[in-house]
Amino acid sequence: MRWTYTPPPADEVGALSRSAGVSPVLAELLWRREIADEAAAQRFLRPALAELGDPFLLANLDAATERLAAAIANREDVVVLGDYDVDGVSSTTLLVSLLRRFGLNPRFIVPRRMEDGYGLSLSAIERALEEGRPQLFVALDCGTNSQAEVAFLQERQIDVIIIDHHREKEGAVSTATLINPHVYPGDDDEAWRHLCTVGLVFKLAHGLLKRLRNENHPVAFRVKLRDYLDLVAMGTVADLVPLTGENRLMARYGLRILQGANRPGLRALMQVAGVRPEQGIAPVDISFRLGPRINASGRLADAALSVELMLSEDSRFCVQTAEQLDAFNRERQEIERQITTEAENMIETLYANDAGIVLYADGWHPGVVGIVAGRVSRKYNRPCVVLGNEGELAKGSGRSVAGINLVEVLADCDEHLGSWGGHPMAVGVAVTKDKLDDFRRTFATAVTAHVGGEIEDQELPIAAWIQPEQIGVKLMDELDALHPFGQGNPEPVFGLRGVKLRQRPDVFKAAHFRFNFEDSRGRRLFGVAWKMADRIPPVREPLDVAVHLRWNHFNGRKLLQLELVDWRLAQPVVEAAEVKTA
């Protein structure tokens, strides 16, 4: 791992620290986020929902709200189809629950991964129409490229609205009302350009409420838009979109709403997942506890179950359904562990030198391979596509690493693919099995071309070098103002120089270890290293350590804890250093 650090201009950081009234450490962290003056610092540290932009600046949102308002006025039959991941489930829940407030009873459908495939497929549409022909069909988190499917609906005199954030490949749908900032970018739209679908649905809800309030609709004045931000936070964090601009603003407030656990379904899911809202909700709780359980139903069964959970007010149903999702998740974890082991063995023996990795096995479940792709891409620091068996096709998902846009890479492989789509860090892929070898070779070549040679060692940017004496409640309070951390707003990694461990770290569960050391005042600081038991640092030798700073809740106590990211033997101070660890 290559540690990097670019010293900031001392005069700029000092001026920002004084004008904004923050510590030099926080001023340096703000500087790294290109925040250079007091006004920008205050907006970042104390964002307000009033800063959300006019929703009608989004292309086609005016037409979409007009059509929804007509559906409400005429009590029309509406069908909502959403993708089976957390973003799709959250989007579907938000729109269905909002339309119910206005007296509609929209039907909702989620594609079944094994039967319908991904997105707005004809088989999913046909299932949606089994109960009758609606006047309006709304597709969420899919549909941007679905010309044939939209034509199928319109031939039956069904109006279509599509809300999606995936990139177009062969020309976007032009006959439906499409809300997608990547298809219709606007001037000065950076604040919302990278919204995921649930963020776009929230903007649609905002616009609909504004329209209906202007028409003096009585329900519109009773709806509190912020109550839906918990759903926005769920989809935004889980879909790995950049936590900048309006994404960060909505996720920040959404996590606070989520902490209230007002939805019985989410409350039940938190209970089975071991999430304690009274201790605060962080993005990691969504990424590693709530999100995987919501996704598990779509991976192994029917994601409509997750939507039903999120919509339900029946506490008994919610408890039973949350337990069912938890069981699906345990099954998913076991399948995933087995596939991950097989995938890593395959890489070591067959594809160790490939710049981009494509893996396939007949026995791999297509619903789980996306998680495996994420794991192996992180471990080997290379883009990876993992495919499972689905009849004549090999289907699955790809995950990328920093600096490599998978959409651009797959565009170079298009001639070998049956279908594909997604965004720069995550894609879905289908390829006929006879094209697998061609795809594998082209993918590796395309990755090499996009990076201009070999992929560099994984980079570990040090956000600030600090002294152990600076670690305390005051610094933790300042860090809290930077939340939520995620893509585009990374959690800072702090470097500490010359640390000495007085005793050997304590290994637990054969994979992790605990450690501690003292600062210059004799205060002991405690830390943990996850999955690093194979790299125990030496005792009584000066070390440089890279850490996250976290609160650990244990036995009713709130304890400050260092989480080790990496360590190395102490090295001389080098400005703008780039140093590999051993």
N, C-alpha and C positions, 0 to 999 in steps of 0.2 A: 504494500500500500504506500502510495506517495503522498507524504504530508506536504501541504502547500500553505504559505502564509505571505500575504502582501501587506507590509506595514502601511497604515493609513497616514495621511499628512497630519502631523501632530497639531499644527495650528488650526486646521479645519475641525478636527475632533474636539480640540479644546474649546473653540468658539461655540460649537454646537452644544457641548456639555454645559457651558455657562448660560447660553441663551435659552435652552430648553429646560434647564434645571434638572439635568440627569447626570448620572455618574459617567466618568470617562469610558467605562466598559460599555454601558448602554449606548453612549454616543458613537463608539466604534461600530457596534452592531447596526445602528441606524445608518451610519455612513456606508456600510457594506450593502445596504438596501437602497443606496442612491438617494438617501434622505439627508439633505445638507443644510436645511434652515429650520428655524423654530416652528413656523407655520406647518410645514410638511411633517415635522416630527409630531406635533400635536394631533394632526389629522390621522397619522398612523397609529399613535398610541391610544387615542381616544376617539375611535371612529363612531359615527352616528348613523342610524338607519336613514335619517333625512338626507344623507349623501347619496342614496341610491338614485341613479339616473332616471329620466323620464322613460317609462317602458315603451312608449310609442316611437322612440328613436330606433327600435329594432325593426328591421324591414319585415313587412307583412303582418306585424302584430296588430295593427289597426283593423285590417281585414279579418283576422282571426277572432278578435274580440267582438266585432260586429256580427260575425256568423254565430258565435256562442250566445250572444245576447238574443239573437233571433230564436235560437233553439230554446232558450229559457222562456221567452215570451210565448212561444207556440207549443210549449210542452212536448218537444220532439223526442223521438227515440234516438239515443246517442250510444255509440259503442266506442270504448277506449281500449286500445291495444298498446301495451307497454312491454319493453324488453324484460328479460328474466334476471337481470343483475340488480344490484342495489339501486343504481340510478333509475333504471326502468321501473322497479317496484315503488320507489319513493315518488317518482313522477306520476305514476298511475294513481297511487293513494291520494296525492295532493289534488289532482284534477277531479277524481271521482268524488272525494269528500266535499270539495268546493261546489260542484254541480248539485250534489244532494242538498246543500244548504239552500239552493235556489229552487228546490222542488222537483228537480229531475231525478230519474232513477237510472243512471247510465249503466249499461252492462260493461263489464271489463273482461278482457282476455289477455293471457300471457302466453306467448309461444311455448310449446313443449319442445325442449331442446332435441330430444331423440326423434320426435314425430314431425315437427314443423321446421326444424332448423332454426337459423338465426333470423330475427327481424320480421319484416312485413311479408311473410310468405303466403302463397295462395292457400296452402292447407290451413294455416292459422286463420286466414280471412274466412274460409269456408266454415270453419268451426264457429266463428263469430256470427255468421249469418244464419246458423241453424235455427235460432229462435226468432228469425224474422229480419226483414230488411230495415235498417235504420235510415233516418234522414241524414245523419252526420256520423262520420267515422274519423276518429282522432288517433293517429299513430305517434307514439312517444319513444324517443331514443332509438329510432330506426326509421327507414323509409326514404331517406334522402335520394337514393339511387333507384327506387322501386317504381320505374315507369310502368312496367307491365301490370303490376299489382294495383297501382292507382287507376290505370285504365280499366281493369276488371271491375273495380268499385264504381267508377263513374259510368260505365256502361249500364249499370243497374240504378242510375240516377241517385247515387249516394255522394254527397259532398265530402271532401277529404281535407283535413288539416294535418300537417306533419310538423312535429317539433323535435328537432334532432341537433346533435352537435358533431356528428361524424363527417368526415371529409367526403366530397364527391369524387367519383372515379371516372365515370364515363358521361358526365352531364347530369345535373340534378333534375328532379321532377319539376316540370314547369306548369303543369295543369292543375296542381293542388295548391293550397295555401301553405307555403313552406316557411317556417321560422328556423333559420340556421345561420348564425353569424359568419360561418366559414364559407357559405355559399354567397351570402349577401353582406360582405363587410362594409362598414360605414366609416365615415370620417370621425376621428376622435372616439372610436368605440373600444379602445383598449381596456377600459374598465370592465366590460362585459363580453369581450370577444371570446374568452375562454370559459364561459359558463358551461357546465354540463347540462343535461336535459332538464333535471329537476330545477336548476336555476332559471332556465328559460321558461319553464312552466310557471315558476313563481312570478316572473316578469309578466307572463300572460295573465295570471291571476290579478296582479296589480293593475294591469291595464283594464281588465274586465270590471273590476271594482270601481275604478275611476269612471268608466263609461256608464255603469249602472247607477252610480251615485249622481252623476250629471242628469240622469233620467229620473232621479228621485225614487229609485227602487228601494222599498223599505228594508229588505234583507241586506242590501249592500252596506248599509250604515251599521249593521249589527256584526258583520264579519270583521274579525281582527286578523289582518294579514300576517302579523308577526307570529301568530299561533302556528303557522305552517312552516316556520323556519327550521324546526327540528327535522322535518323531512328533507329540507334543502341541505342541511348539514350532513345528514346521512349519505345522500347521493354524492355530494361534492367531495367529501373526504374519501369515500370508497372508490370513486371513479378516477382518482389520482390526477385531477385537473389542477392547474396552478392555483395556490391559495394566495392570489393577489387580487387587487381591484375589488370588484363586487363579490367575487367568490370568497375572499377573506372576510369581507364585511358580513355577508349572510351566514357564513360558517361560524364566525365568532358569536353572533347573537343566537344562531341556531343551536350551538352547543349549550348555551344557557337555558334555552327552552327545553332541550332534551334532558337537561339535568332535572327539570321539574317532573319528568316522567308522567306527563298528563295523559298520554295514550295508554289505555290498558294493555294493548298488545305489546308496545315497547317496554312497558313496565314488567310484564311477564318475561319478555325476552332478556331483559337485563338480569332478572333473577336467576334464570338458568345459566346465563353466561358469566355470572359472578361479577357483574358490574354494579358498583354501589354509587348511585347518583349523588348521595350526600357527601361523597368524597370528591365530587367534581367529575365532569365528563371530558375526556381528552380525545383527540383524533385517534390515538392508538386503540381506544375502546371500540371505536367503529371499525377500524381496520382489522383488528385481530379477534374481536369478540362478537360484536353485533353483526357486522357485515358478513362474515363467513357463514353464520347461521341463516341469514336471509338468503344468501346465495345458494346454500346447500340444497334447498328445495328445488331450485331451478336446475341444479347440476344433476340431481339424482331422481327427481320426481316432477312436481308441477309447481312453478313459482307463484301461481295464483293463490296458493296457500299462504304465502308471505303477505300478499296484498290483503287477503281476508283477515289475517292477524292484525295488520296495521289499521284496518278500518273498523274492526269490531269493538263494541262496547260491552260485550259479554265476557265478564272476567273468567268464568269457568272455561269457556271456549278458548280464551287467550292463554290460559295456563296449559291446557291440553295441547294446543297448537305449538306453543313455545317449546314444550317438551318434545314434541314430534320433530321440530326443526333441529333441536339439540341432538336428537338421535340420528337424524340425517347427517348432521355435521360430524359426529363421531365416526359414522360409516365413511364419510368423505375423507376424513383424516387418515383412516386405515388404508383406503385405496391409494390416497396420495402418497403415503409413506412408501408403499410398495413400488409405485411407479417411479418415484424420485430415485430410489435405490437403483432400479433398472436403468433409468435414464443416465445417472452419473456413471454407472459401469459402461454404458454404451459410449459416452463421451470419452472416457479414459482409454478405451480400447480401440475406438474407430475414428473419432472426430476431434481428437485432442488439438489438432493444428488448424481446424476450420475457424475462420474469423467470425462467421455466423453459423449457428448450429440448427439443423433440422432433424428432429427425431420422430420415429414412428414405430409402433408395435401393434400387432393385431389385437392383443388383449387389453390395451389401454382404453379406459373409459373417456370418451370425448368430453364429458362434462367436468372432468377433474384436471385435464391436462394443462389448462391455463394457469392454475396454481403452481404446478410443477415447472412450467416455463418460467414463472417468476422466480422460483427458488434457484433453478440452475443458472439463469441469466445473472443473478446476483453473485452466485458462488464463483462462476467462471468469468464474470465481467465481460460477457458477450451477448449480443442479441440471440434469442433462442425461440424457435417455433417447435411446439410439441403437438403431435397429431395422434389421434386414436382412430379406431376402426369404425366406419359407418357404411357398411355395404360396399359399393364400388368406390366410395370416397374415403380419403383420409381427412379427418376434420379435427380442428383444434384451435389453439391460440398461440400468439407470439407475444413476447415481452422484450423490451429493449433496455438499454443502459444509457446513462447520461451522454448526450451529444450525438445520438444516432436516431434519426427519425425513421421509424418502421414504415410509415406510409410511403415515404420516398423510396425506401429500399424495395418494398414489395411492388411498387410501380415498375421497377426494373425487372421484376420476375413475372409480370402479369401474363405473359404468353403461356406460362406453365401452370397457371392457377385456374381453378373452376370459378371460385368466388373469393372475395376477401374484402375487408373493410375495418375501420377502426380509427384510432388516432395515434400520434407519434410514439407513445410508450406502450400501447397495447392494441393488438389486432386479432380478428378472427379470420381463419383461413380454411378453405376447402380445396383439395387437389385430388384429381384422379390418381389412383395408385400407380398407374403406368408412367406418370409424370414425376414421381417422387424423386428419382435420382437427378433428373434435369433440374428440378426446383432446388434440390440441395446444393448442387454445384453453383447455380446462378445466384442463390441467396448468399453463399459465402463470398462469391466474387463481388456482388453488389455492396455488401457490407465493407469489404476492403476498399472499394472505389469511393464510398461515401466518407470514410475516415481518412482517405489519402494514404493508406499504408497499414501498419499494424495498429491495433487498439492499444492505447497506453495503459499502463497499470492504473488500477482504480485510485482515484484521487481522494484524499482526505483534507478538505479545506479547514484550516484552523481559523475560527472566527475571531478569537482574541486569546492572547497569552495573559494569564492572570496569576496572582499569588494565592496560595491556599488561604491566607488571611482574609482575602476578599470574598470568600465563599460564605454566605450567610443569608439571613432572612431578607435583608435589604436588597441584595442582588436577586434573590428569587422573586421578590415582589416586582422588581423592574422587568425581569424576564417574562413575568405573567402578562405584561402589557404587549408583548410581541406575539402572543398566541392568536390563532392556532397555527401550529407548525405543520408543514407538509410540503408538497411540490410547490416550488416557487417561493416559499417562505421557510427555508430549512431551519430545523432546530440547531442552534449554535453549538459547535464543538469547541470546547475550551481546552487550551493547552496549559499544562503545569510543568515547570522545569525542575529537575534535580530532586524529585520526590524519592524518599527512601522508605522501603517497607521494613518494619522492625521484626516482623514474624512472617512465616510462610503463609501464603493465602490458603484459605480453607475451601477445599473442593467439596461440592455437594451435587447429588444426583449424577455423579460421574461426568458431568458436562460443564458445570459452571463453577465459579469460585468467588469467594468474598475476600476482601482485603481492607486494610486500614493503614493510615499513616498519620503523623502529627505535623501540625504547622509549627511555626517558629515560637508560638506562645504555649506550646504543649497541648493544644486542643486537638482531639482525635477526630479525623474525618473517615467516614466509612463508605465503602463502595462495593459494587458487584460487577462481575464480568460474565455475560451470558454466552454460553457455548464457546468458551475460550479455555477450557480446562487442559487442552493440549498445548497451550502457550502460557505456562505459569512464569511470571517475571521473577528475577532473582531477588534475594533478600539482601538488604544493606548495601546495595549498589545504586548510585544515582540513576533515576529513570525520568524520561519525559513521558507523560501520560496525556492522552486525549480523552476527554470525558464529556458526557451530558450531565446536566444537573437536574435532579428530579426530587419530588416529594414522594416518600414511601409511607403508605398508611399501614400500620401494623398494630394489632391489639388495641385499637382505639387511639393510637398515638400517630402523630405526623412527624416523620423523621426525614432530614435532608440526606439524600443519597447520591453518590457519584456512580454513574454507569459507564464503565470502561468501554471505549470504542477501539482503542489501540494503544500499544506502548512500545517504547524503544529504549535502548540504553541512552543516557543523557548525551546530548551532542552540543557542540559549541553553537552559540547564537549566530545565525547567518541571516542577514536581511533578505526578505523575499525568498526564503529557502524552499527548496524542493528536495526532500530527502526520503529515500525508501526505508521502510522498516526492515528488520532482519527477517 
